[in-house]
Amino acid sequence: MIHKNINDKRQAIALKQWKNVGVKIKYYPKNEQKSIRFSTFDNKVCRITIGSPEIINEDDYLSFWIESPAFASLLKDQFLDMWKKATDK
């Protein structure tokens, strides 16, 4: 999921590449998005990243890796709830 207003040229190029290989893109309301980003892998590993606006410089972003099937399940449920709120355009 991304926000509708992509200002970064690199992000716009990446978005186009993702779409070209068949990635489903949905748009999430920016006012709903917090600075914490998360990913889950293999239903057991999670990555939580804290970035902008709290941390301006991308090189200073903080990422935490957590190996926990229970926590991965929780984040997956959170993602699915967010996916339902997101729009196709």
Number of C-alpha atoms within 10 A of each C-alpha: 15 15 14 13 10 11 8 8 9 9 12 13 10 11 15 11 12 13 11 10 8 8 11 10 16 17 17 20 15 11 7 8 12 11 12 14 12 18 14 22 12 8 16 14 17 22 16 16 16 18 19 14 10 10 13 10 10 10 8 11 13 12 14 10 13 14 14 14 16 12 16 22 16 13 19 18 12 12 16 11 11 17 15 10 13 17 13 9 9
